[in-house]
Amino acid sequence: MQKNKQIEIGIVLYPRAQMATVLGLTDLFALADKIATRHGSGAEPMLRLTHWQWDGSEQSLTRVYDSLPSETGTPAVLILPPSLEEPISAQAAAPYRDWLIARHKAGITLASVCAGAFLLAETGLLAGRTITTHWHYAEKFSVRFPDIRLDVDHLIIDADDIVTAGGIMAWTDLGLRLVDRYLGAAVMIDTARTLLVDPPGRQQRYYSAFAPRLCHGDDAVLAVQHWLEETGIKNNSLADLAQRAGMGERTFLRRFRKATGMTTTDYIQRLRVGRAREMLQATSAPIDTIAWNVGYSDPAAFRKVFVRVVGLTPGDYRRRFNTGPRANRAS
């Protein structure tokens, strides 16, 4: 925790950036600063909030909002918010690329939320790193930036100089993570409690649906994927899958993994868990029954796979996400 030192946090207003995130983070940091003052950090503001925008005249950005306009200095962090439209193109990102690279070289931490990771990736600074973005963008991101490793199970990946946050609303998690970094854990917890949001520690996989890779160009594998969806993913042996694809088992396994990025076992487990999540959200059926309905004769094995894929037990998942009547829920 840094004390008695003003910290500037900047937000980059690139084209079509989501203003709800920009304003939400601005308010979150302002609230955290007031709470830090109450905690005895001093009467002077510790956080300075700025917004940065390219005016089109040169390869640079200028402050268009400053919570302390009389102060001088450089940001400790620059945040790239999400976009509610398509991720920024390489052409639109060009004016920001060199500026962001120079800021990072000067020691400024760069952070992104959701689709903001596309702008961050255009700098080349993420090559060889593991980052996160919204799970919905995983395939599109991997195709565009194949040298960057994605882990969309995590809501936040903090590498100190680069911080990435997953979903659109993960700006709350990022904001609290930065409050923890600069104002300390006590201020962060108080800020989260005041806003009635969970402190950092959630995982994106609690919320993400399984989105299998379908645009791989292997028609035989795609036919098997569609068949798995249609047949209820129960009692399908490797021999059945290979026969359906019209090839030998070893050839099928190799082509399936190349096309989908996972083994047939992992793929089927994720399909089954996806079906189970739907039942846990919408019904009060006993968990053992749900396990059987999605293809598991051993409820213990189902629970183990569910925890590995989702990060929660089936009972915890139901308590958190079930939308039906609360009475008579089996967990």
C-alpha positions as CSV (number, residue, x, y, z in Angstrom):
1,M,0.0,0.0,0.0
2,Q,1.3,3.4,-0.9
3,K,0.6,6.2,1.5
4,N,0.8,10.0,1.3
5,K,1.5,9.9,-2.5
6,Q,-1.0,11.0,-5.1
7,I,-1.8,8.3,-7.6
8,E,-3.2,9.1,-11.0
9,I,-5.5,6.6,-12.7
10,G,-6.3,7.4,-16.3
11,I,-9.1,5.9,-18.5
12,V,-8.6,5.9,-22.3
13,L,-11.7,7.0,-24.3
14,Y,-11.1,5.2,-27.6
15,P,-13.8,5.0,-30.2
16,R,-17.1,3.4,-29.0
17,A,-15.7,2.8,-25.5
18,Q,-18.5,2.0,-23.1
19,M,-19.2,5.2,-21.1
20,A,-21.0,3.3,-18.3
21,T,-17.6,1.7,-17.4
22,V,-15.8,5.0,-17.7
23,L,-18.2,6.8,-15.4
24,G,-18.6,3.8,-13.1
25,L,-14.8,3.5,-12.5
26,T,-14.6,7.3,-12.0
27,D,-17.2,7.1,-9.3
28,L,-15.7,4.0,-7.7
29,F,-12.3,5.6,-7.4
30,A,-13.8,8.8,-6.0
31,L,-15.7,6.9,-3.4
32,A,-12.6,4.9,-2.5
33,D,-10.6,8.1,-2.0
34,K,-13.2,9.4,0.4
35,I,-13.1,6.2,2.3
36,A,-9.3,6.3,2.5
37,T,-9.6,9.8,4.0
38,R,-11.9,8.5,6.6
39,H,-9.4,5.7,7.3
40,G,-7.0,8.4,8.3
41,S,-4.8,8.7,5.2
42,G,-5.0,12.4,5.3
43,A,-7.2,15.3,4.2
44,E,-5.7,15.5,0.7
45,P,-7.0,13.3,-2.1
46,M,-4.9,10.3,-2.8
47,L,-6.4,9.4,-6.2
48,R,-6.5,11.6,-9.2
49,L,-8.9,10.5,-12.0
50,T,-8.2,11.5,-15.6
51,H,-9.8,10.7,-19.0
52,W,-7.6,10.6,-22.1
53,Q,-8.7,11.1,-25.7
54,W,-7.1,11.3,-29.1
55,D,-8.0,14.6,-30.8
56,G,-7.0,13.4,-34.3
57,S,-4.3,16.1,-34.8
58,E,-1.2,14.0,-33.8
59,Q,-0.1,10.6,-32.5
60,S,-0.8,11.6,-28.9
61,L,-3.7,11.7,-26.4
62,T,-4.6,14.5,-24.1
63,R,-6.5,14.8,-20.8
64,V,-10.2,15.7,-21.4
65,Y,-11.2,15.2,-17.8
66,D,-9.2,15.7,-14.7
67,S,-10.5,15.5,-11.1
68,L,-7.5,17.6,-9.9
69,P,-6.8,19.9,-12.9
70,S,-4.3,22.0,-11.0
71,E,-2.0,19.0,-10.4
72,T,0.8,17.7,-12.7
73,G,2.2,14.2,-13.2
74,T,1.7,11.0,-15.2
75,P,-0.8,8.2,-14.6
76,A,0.2,5.1,-12.6
77,V,-2.3,3.1,-14.6
78,L,-4.1,3.5,-17.9
79,I,-7.4,1.6,-18.3
80,L,-8.9,0.5,-21.6
81,P,-12.6,0.0,-21.1
82,P,-14.9,-2.4,-23.0
83,S,-16.9,-1.7,-26.1
84,L,-20.5,-2.7,-26.5
85,E,-20.0,-3.0,-30.3
86,E,-17.4,-5.1,-32.1
87,P,-13.9,-5.0,-30.7
88,I,-11.7,-2.2,-32.1
89,S,-10.1,-2.9,-35.4
90,A,-6.3,-2.8,-36.1
91,Q,-6.8,0.3,-38.2
92,A,-8.8,2.1,-35.5
93,A,-6.3,1.1,-32.9
94,A,-3.3,2.5,-34.8
95,P,-3.3,6.0,-33.3
96,Y,-3.2,4.5,-29.7
97,R,-0.6,1.8,-30.3
98,D,2.7,3.8,-30.1
99,W,1.3,6.0,-27.3
100,L,0.4,3.1,-25.2
101,I,3.7,1.3,-25.8
102,A,5.6,4.5,-24.8
103,R,3.5,4.8,-21.6
104,H,4.2,1.2,-20.7
105,K,7.9,1.6,-21.4
106,A,7.9,4.6,-19.0
107,G,6.6,2.3,-16.2
108,I,2.8,2.9,-16.5
109,T,0.6,-0.2,-15.8
110,L,-1.8,-0.9,-18.6
111,A,-5.2,-2.5,-17.8
112,S,-8.1,-3.7,-20.0
113,V,-11.7,-4.7,-19.4
114,C,-13.5,-7.1,-21.7
115,A,-13.0,-6.1,-25.3
116,G,-10.5,-3.5,-24.3
117,A,-8.0,-6.4,-24.4
118,F,-8.1,-6.1,-28.3
119,L,-6.7,-2.6,-28.1
120,L,-4.1,-3.7,-25.6
121,A,-3.2,-6.7,-27.7
122,E,-2.6,-4.4,-30.7
123,T,0.4,-2.9,-28.9
124,G,2.3,-6.3,-29.1
125,L,3.0,-6.1,-25.4
126,L,0.9,-9.2,-24.7
127,A,2.9,-11.6,-26.9
128,G,3.7,-14.8,-24.9
129,R,1.6,-13.7,-22.0
130,T,-1.6,-15.2,-20.5
131,I,-4.5,-12.7,-20.3
132,T,-8.2,-12.8,-20.0
133,T,-11.1,-11.2,-21.9
134,H,-14.8,-11.9,-22.1
135,W,-15.4,-15.6,-22.8
136,H,-17.7,-14.6,-25.8
137,Y,-14.6,-13.1,-27.6
138,A,-12.3,-16.1,-26.9
139,E,-12.3,-17.6,-30.4
140,K,-12.2,-14.2,-32.2
141,F,-9.3,-13.0,-30.0
142,S,-7.3,-16.3,-30.5
143,V,-7.6,-16.1,-34.2
144,R,-6.5,-12.4,-34.3
145,F,-3.7,-12.8,-31.8
146,P,-2.4,-16.4,-31.9
147,D,0.7,-15.6,-29.9
148,I,-1.3,-14.6,-26.8
149,R,-2.5,-17.2,-24.4
150,L,-6.1,-16.8,-23.2
151,D,-7.5,-18.0,-19.9
152,V,-11.2,-17.0,-19.9
153,D,-11.9,-18.9,-16.7
154,H,-10.4,-16.0,-14.7
155,L,-12.1,-12.7,-14.2
156,I,-8.9,-10.9,-13.4
157,I,-5.3,-11.7,-14.4
158,D,-2.8,-9.4,-12.7
159,A,0.8,-9.4,-13.9
160,D,1.6,-6.1,-12.2
161,D,2.5,-4.1,-15.3
162,I,-0.4,-5.6,-17.3
163,V,-3.8,-6.3,-15.7
164,T,-6.7,-7.8,-17.7
165,A,-10.3,-8.2,-16.6
166,G,-12.9,-10.5,-18.3
167,G,-16.6,-9.6,-18.6
168,I,-18.2,-6.2,-19.3
169,M,-19.0,-5.7,-15.6
170,A,-15.6,-6.9,-14.5
171,W,-14.7,-3.2,-14.3
172,T,-15.9,-3.4,-10.6
173,D,-13.3,-6.2,-10.0
174,L,-10.6,-4.3,-11.7
175,G,-11.4,-1.1,-9.9
176,L,-11.3,-2.9,-6.5
177,R,-8.1,-4.6,-7.4
178,L,-6.5,-1.2,-8.1
179,V,-7.9,0.3,-4.9
180,D,-6.4,-2.6,-3.0
181,R,-3.0,-2.0,-4.7
182,Y,-2.9,1.7,-4.1
183,L,-5.1,2.4,-1.0
184,G,-4.9,-1.0,0.8
185,A,-7.1,-3.9,1.6
186,A,-9.2,-2.2,4.3
187,V,-10.2,0.6,1.9
188,M,-11.0,-1.9,-0.8
189,I,-13.2,-4.0,1.5
190,D,-15.0,-0.9,2.7
191,T,-15.5,0.3,-0.9
192,A,-16.9,-3.1,-2.0
193,R,-19.2,-3.2,1.1
194,T,-20.5,0.3,0.3
195,L,-21.2,-0.5,-3.3
196,L,-22.7,-4.0,-2.4
197,V,-20.4,-5.8,-4.8
198,D,-18.2,-8.9,-4.2
199,P,-14.5,-8.2,-3.5
200,P,-12.1,-9.5,-6.2
201,G,-12.0,-13.3,-6.2
202,R,-14.8,-14.3,-8.4
203,Q,-14.1,-16.4,-11.5
204,Q,-15.5,-15.8,-15.0
205,R,-16.2,-19.5,-15.4
206,Y,-19.0,-19.2,-12.8
207,Y,-20.9,-17.3,-15.5
208,S,-19.6,-18.4,-18.9
209,A,-21.4,-20.9,-21.1
210,F,-19.5,-23.5,-23.1
211,A,-19.0,-22.1,-26.6
212,P,-17.5,-24.9,-28.7
213,R,-15.3,-24.0,-31.6
214,L,-17.3,-24.5,-34.7
215,C,-15.6,-22.4,-37.4
216,H,-12.7,-24.7,-37.9
217,G,-13.4,-25.9,-41.4
218,D,-13.4,-29.7,-40.6
219,D,-16.8,-30.8,-41.8
220,A,-16.5,-34.4,-40.5
221,V,-15.7,-33.1,-37.0
222,L,-18.4,-30.5,-37.2
223,A,-21.0,-33.2,-38.0
224,V,-19.9,-35.1,-34.9
225,Q,-20.2,-31.9,-32.8
226,H,-23.8,-31.4,-34.1
227,W,-24.6,-35.0,-33.4
228,L,-23.4,-34.8,-29.8
229,E,-25.7,-31.8,-29.3
230,E,-28.7,-33.6,-30.7
231,T,-28.2,-37.0,-29.0
232,G,-28.1,-35.7,-25.5
233,I,-24.4,-36.5,-25.1
234,K,-25.1,-39.8,-23.4
235,N,-23.4,-43.2,-23.9
236,N,-21.3,-42.1,-26.9
237,S,-18.2,-44.2,-27.2
238,L,-15.1,-43.3,-29.1
239,A,-15.9,-46.0,-31.6
240,D,-19.4,-44.4,-32.2
241,L,-17.8,-40.9,-32.7
242,A,-15.1,-42.2,-35.1
243,Q,-17.7,-44.2,-37.1
244,R,-19.9,-41.1,-37.3
245,A,-17.0,-39.1,-38.7
246,G,-16.1,-41.9,-41.1
247,M,-12.5,-42.4,-40.0
248,G,-10.3,-44.5,-37.7
249,E,-10.2,-43.8,-34.0
250,R,-6.7,-42.4,-33.9
251,T,-7.2,-40.2,-36.9
252,F,-10.5,-39.0,-35.5
253,L,-8.9,-38.1,-32.1
254,R,-6.1,-36.2,-33.8
255,R,-8.5,-34.2,-36.0
256,F,-11.0,-33.6,-33.3
257,R,-8.4,-32.1,-31.0
258,K,-6.9,-30.0,-33.8
259,A,-10.4,-28.7,-34.8
260,T,-11.9,-28.0,-31.3
261,G,-8.8,-27.5,-29.2
262,M,-9.7,-30.2,-26.7
263,T,-10.0,-34.0,-26.3
264,T,-13.3,-35.8,-26.9
265,T,-13.5,-36.6,-23.2
266,D,-13.1,-32.9,-22.2
267,Y,-15.5,-31.8,-24.9
268,I,-18.2,-34.2,-23.8
269,Q,-17.7,-33.3,-20.1
270,R,-18.2,-29.6,-20.9
271,L,-21.3,-30.3,-22.9
272,R,-22.7,-32.4,-20.0
273,V,-21.8,-29.7,-17.4
274,G,-23.5,-27.1,-19.7
275,R,-26.7,-29.1,-19.6
276,A,-26.4,-29.6,-15.9
277,R,-26.0,-25.9,-15.3
278,E,-29.2,-25.2,-17.2
279,M,-31.1,-27.7,-15.0
280,L,-29.6,-26.4,-11.8
281,Q,-30.6,-22.8,-12.8
282,A,-34.2,-23.6,-13.9
283,T,-35.3,-26.7,-11.9
284,S,-35.4,-28.1,-8.4
285,A,-34.6,-31.6,-9.5
286,P,-32.2,-33.5,-7.1
287,I,-28.6,-33.2,-8.1
288,D,-28.2,-37.0,-8.4
289,T,-31.1,-37.0,-10.9
290,I,-29.5,-34.2,-12.9
291,A,-26.2,-36.2,-13.0
292,W,-28.0,-39.2,-14.4
293,N,-29.9,-37.1,-16.9
294,V,-26.7,-35.6,-18.4
295,G,-24.9,-39.0,-18.6
296,Y,-23.3,-39.7,-15.3
297,S,-24.2,-42.9,-13.4
298,D,-21.9,-42.0,-10.6
299,P,-23.0,-38.7,-8.8
300,A,-19.6,-38.4,-7.1
301,A,-17.9,-38.4,-10.5
302,F,-20.3,-35.8,-11.8
303,R,-19.6,-33.5,-8.8
304,K,-15.9,-33.8,-9.4
305,V,-16.1,-32.9,-13.1
306,F,-18.6,-30.0,-12.3
307,V,-16.2,-28.5,-9.8
308,R,-13.3,-28.8,-12.2
309,V,-15.1,-27.1,-15.0
310,V,-17.2,-24.5,-13.2
311,G,-15.2,-23.9,-10.0
312,L,-18.3,-24.4,-7.7
313,T,-20.0,-27.5,-6.5
314,P,-23.4,-28.2,-8.1
315,G,-25.1,-27.2,-4.8
316,D,-23.2,-23.9,-4.6
317,Y,-24.0,-23.2,-8.2
318,R,-27.7,-23.8,-7.6
319,R,-27.8,-21.5,-4.6
320,R,-26.1,-18.7,-6.5
321,F,-27.9,-19.0,-9.9
322,N,-31.2,-20.8,-9.5
323,T,-34.1,-18.6,-10.7
324,G,-37.0,-20.9,-9.6
325,P,-38.9,-21.1,-6.3
326,R,-36.6,-21.3,-3.3
327,A,-38.6,-24.0,-1.6
328,N,-37.7,-27.6,-1.9
329,R,-34.4,-27.1,-3.6
330,A,-32.2,-30.1,-3.4
331,S,-28.5,-29.4,-3.0
